[in-house]
């Protein structure tokens, strides 16, 4: 893919290098000359320009990109970049960095954002994921809350431990996409059994999260969660 990243700070450069290592073509757009450091990511295309200016994005041929990532440290800039990328250049996929949790509500499709990545939310989710067994942890939100990536670490008491996946009545609008077992990542098949300690990763709508929790952990788990809410 051809990917444009607005913001060549530590976050933008790290994203660029990761994407280049995965075989993608990356362009870094940075408006501050002192942040223009091609030696840090030499295989990226570097552009000195203001990504909030329409003419700059036109000159950089953002319309030819498959993805735009708004990765600056300023939420206002990230919103403007996202809006221009989507409305003026019809970029298929726009990913925006959210720096301040109180601004998350702004990062919606109205501003051209397909996926908002909130640093505070991701860090909180990673903390929860590291210590939580026997509950559902939301890792990421897609499409402005229409779908979530969630994880459940199975306790020994989970009702379907030891049974094959086809025996688990996974709710509609939910899909089991991966099983993390120790150091292995497994692509689930219907005959694979699930084991205590497995981390089950689902994509599901927010509306069925409680149903997923109730099926995987038992009805009492969903009741406890509602009691805490």
Phi, psi and omega per residue, in radians:
X1 nan 2.705 2.997
X2 -1.738 2.136 -2.997
X3 -2.231 2.293 3.048
X4 -1.848 2.338 3.113
X5 -2.098 2.103 3.081
X6 -1.592 2.055 -3.112
X7 1.901 1.966 -3.081
X8 -1.949 0.604 3.004
X9 -1.327 -2.867 -3.107
X10 -1.038 -0.708 -3.123
X11 -1.173 -0.882 -3.127
X12 -1.037 -0.761 -3.141
X13 -1.146 -0.691 3.138
X14 -1.124 -0.747 3.099
X15 -1.087 -0.763 -3.115
X16 -1.049 -0.826 -3.105
X17 -1.112 -0.703 3.127
X18 -1.090 -0.759 -3.119
X19 -1.202 -0.669 3.088
X20 -1.119 -0.721 3.099
X21 -1.072 -0.458 3.116
X22 -1.589 0.149 3.001
X23 1.641 0.230 -3.112
X24 -1.708 2.764 3.078
X25 -1.647 2.168 -2.991
X26 -2.161 2.392 3.036
X27 -2.075 2.208 3.103
X28 -1.783 2.193 3.134
X29 -1.922 2.129 -3.089
X30 -2.395 2.336 -3.082
X31 -1.637 -0.275 -3.129
X32 -1.724 2.068 -3.113
X33 -0.961 -0.625 -3.099
X34 -1.194 -0.321 3.114
X35 -1.626 -0.032 -3.138
X36 -1.429 1.764 -3.046
X37 -2.278 1.312 -3.100
X38 -1.028 -0.432 -3.141
X39 -1.167 -0.375 -3.129
X40 -1.287 -0.651 3.089
X41 -2.353 1.339 -2.964
X42 -1.150 -0.397 -3.102
X43 -1.554 -0.003 3.059
X44 -1.532 2.732 2.968
X45 -1.507 2.196 -3.096
X46 -1.854 2.324 -3.125
X47 -2.257 2.161 3.049
X48 -1.563 1.838 -3.062
X49 -2.906 2.843 3.062
X50 -1.645 1.946 -3.077
X51 -1.209 -0.115 3.071
X52 -1.553 -0.063 -3.134
X53 -1.769 2.248 -3.092
X54 -1.013 -0.758 -3.109
X55 -1.089 -0.647 3.137
X56 -1.144 -0.720 3.139
X57 -1.204 -0.620 3.079
X58 -1.116 -0.782 -3.124
X59 -1.121 -0.581 3.133
X60 -1.424 -0.038 3.140
X61 1.006 0.869 3.096
X62 -1.120 -0.467 3.122
X63 -1.064 -0.394 3.125
X64 -1.552 0.113 -3.115
X65 -1.591 2.564 3.043
X66 -1.450 -0.535 -3.089
X67 -2.481 2.469 2.931
X68 -2.076 2.325 3.088
X69 -2.005 2.065 3.068
X70 -1.606 1.775 -2.935
X71 -2.118 0.415 3.141
X72 -1.348 2.999 3.106
X73 -1.536 0.140 -3.103
X74 -2.052 2.030 -3.105
X75 -1.096 -0.614 3.138
X76 -1.108 -0.753 3.109
X77 -1.101 -0.760 -3.109
X78 -1.107 -0.635 3.099
X79 -1.180 -0.763 3.140
X80 -1.127 -0.782 3.113
X81 -1.026 -0.772 -3.125
X82 -1.092 -0.791 -3.115
X83 -1.106 -0.779 3.124
X84 -1.125 -0.753 -3.115
X85 -1.053 -0.717 -3.068
X86 -1.414 -0.817 -2.998
X87 -1.478 -0.605 -3.086
X88 -1.625 -0.491 -3.048
X89 -2.126 -0.006 3.066
X90 0.911 0.730 3.091
X91 -1.157 2.252 -3.041
X92 -1.070 -0.608 -3.042
X93 -2.381 2.160 3.124
X94 -2.134 2.162 3.133
X95 -2.015 2.292 -3.072
X96 -2.201 2.418 3.063
X97 -1.477 2.296 3.057
X98 -1.861 2.077 -3.095
X99 -1.577 -0.585 -3.095
X100 -2.067 2.200 -3.036
X101 -1.001 -0.584 -3.091
X102 -1.223 -0.193 3.127
X103 -1.683 -0.016 -3.058
X104 -0.969 -0.654 -3.053
X105 -1.093 -0.365 -3.133
X106 -1.371 -0.418 -2.986
X107 -1.480 1.327 -3.085
X108 -2.173 3.137 3.136
X109 -1.132 -0.408 3.079
X110 -1.079 -0.469 3.084
X111 -1.762 0.202 3.071
X112 1.481 0.145 -3.046
X113 -1.580 2.155 3.031
X114 -1.527 -0.749 3.127
X115 -2.344 2.174 3.070
X116 -1.829 2.228 3.135
X117 -1.931 1.894 -3.097
X118 -1.646 2.050 3.124
X119 -1.016 -0.820 3.116
X120 -1.079 -0.707 -3.110
X121 -1.191 -0.730 3.135
X122 -1.107 -0.744 3.138
X123 -1.111 -0.740 3.113
X124 -1.101 -0.712 3.136
X125 -1.130 -0.693 3.140
X126 -1.155 -0.651 3.076
X127 -1.098 -0.829 3.134
X128 -1.056 -0.782 -3.088
X129 -1.082 -0.565 -3.090
X130 -1.303 -0.444 -3.009
X131 -2.069 -0.168 -3.003
X132 -1.695 2.135 2.995
X133 -2.096 2.315 3.089
X134 1.495 0.447 2.997
X135 -2.645 2.901 -3.128
X136 -1.605 2.276 3.125
X137 -2.050 2.181 3.115
X138 -1.476 2.085 -3.078
X139 -1.622 -0.656 -3.062
X140 -2.779 2.642 3.113
X141 -1.994 2.349 3.095
X142 -1.997 2.715 2.998
X143 0.884 0.859 3.044
X144 0.943 0.759 3.036
X145 1.573 -0.018 -3.140
X146 -1.269 -0.481 3.124
X147 -2.511 2.547 -3.117
X148 -2.231 2.614 2.959
X149 -1.693 2.076 -3.074
X150 -2.223 2.752 -3.110
X151 -2.327 2.457 3.060
X152 -2.284 2.162 3.030
X153 -1.635 2.124 -2.993
X154 -1.330 2.176 2.968
X155 -1.410 2.849 3.127
X156 -1.037 -0.412 -3.072
X157 -1.518 -0.017 -3.122
X158 -1.053 2.445 -2.963
X159 -1.122 -0.459 -3.056
X160 -1.893 0.254 3.074
X161 -1.035 2.285 3.140
X162 1.557 -0.111 -3.119
X163 -1.799 2.705 3.125
X164 -1.237 2.749 -3.085
X165 -1.063 -0.601 -3.103
X166 -1.137 -0.280 3.111
X167 -1.494 -0.143 -3.099
X168 -1.595 2.092 -3.121
X169 -1.375 1.295 -3.116
X170 -1.138 2.259 -3.067
X171 -1.098 2.743 3.011
X172 -1.076 2.601 -3.111
X173 1.218 0.413 3.030
X174 -2.430 2.497 3.126
X175 -2.441 2.297 3.032
X176 -1.418 2.010 -3.018
X177 -1.838 -0.339 3.136
X178 -2.822 2.672 2.985
X179 -2.153 2.142 3.059
X180 -1.728 2.023 -3.094
X181 -2.178 1.811 -3.062
X182 1.129 -2.139 3.132
X183 -1.688 0.114 -3.093
X184 -1.823 2.545 2.998
X185 -1.973 2.059 -3.053
X186 -1.862 2.383 2.984
X187 -1.504 1.998 -2.997
X188 -1.191 2.427 2.997
X189 -2.127 2.788 -3.022
X190 -0.980 -0.537 -3.062
X191 -1.596 -0.054 3.133
X192 -1.242 2.282 3.039
X193 -1.395 2.667 3.031
X194 -1.794 2.554 -3.015
X195 -2.176 2.730 3.048
X196 -1.025 2.363 -3.112
X197 1.633 -0.233 3.077
X198 -1.088 2.470 2.972
X199 -1.750 1.950 -3.137
X200 -1.638 2.204 -3.111
X201 -1.923 2.127 -3.103
X202 -2.053 2.628 2.805
X203 -1.898 2.208 -3.100
X204 -2.685 2.833 3.031
X205 -1.340 2.714 3.130
X206 -1.047 -0.548 -3.069
X207 -1.146 -0.440 -3.077
X208 -1.877 0.158 3.140
X209 -1.024 -0.764 3.125
X210 -1.119 -0.614 3.107
X211 -1.161 -0.723 3.091
X212 -1.084 -0.795 3.124
X213 -1.027 -0.765 -3.100
X214 -1.156 -0.685 -3.133
X215 -1.215 -0.846 -3.010
X216 -1.321 -0.642 -3.045
X217 -1.915 -0.186 -3.109
X218 1.817 2.628 -3.089
X219 -0.982 -0.583 -3.092
X220 -1.141 -0.513 3.116
X221 -1.144 -0.770 3.107
X222 -1.102 -0.674 3.129
X223 -1.114 -0.733 3.121
X224 -1.099 -0.711 -3.132
X225 -1.122 -0.752 3.125
X226 -1.119 -0.563 3.116
X227 -1.198 -0.510 3.106
X228 -1.427 -0.415 -3.053
X229 -1.223 nan nan
